[in-house]
């Protein structure tokens, strides 16, 4: 049973611990990457954003990992991807 898709470029808060969801699938390149990076940079400690992208955004995943964010990506049946980006509550010591 396919889930009903979010409207194009819709940003909304879900009931799942106030996760912000962004549907970037209908945007032309490079808009999905730019909006995803803006959303990730705006995250406060403990916050999560869920991104729906037109494909698995490997370059984006690399950039987000380099920003010390927790990232989980999964492919969706239609070839698009769901990416969850979480900023940890505490960055902890940088030179342990």
Secondary structure, 3 states (H helix, E strand, C coil): CCCCCCCCCCEEECCCCCCEEEECCCCCCCHHHHHHHHHHHHCCCCCEEEEEECCCCHHHHHHHHHCCCEEEEEECCCCCEEEEEECCCCCCCCCC
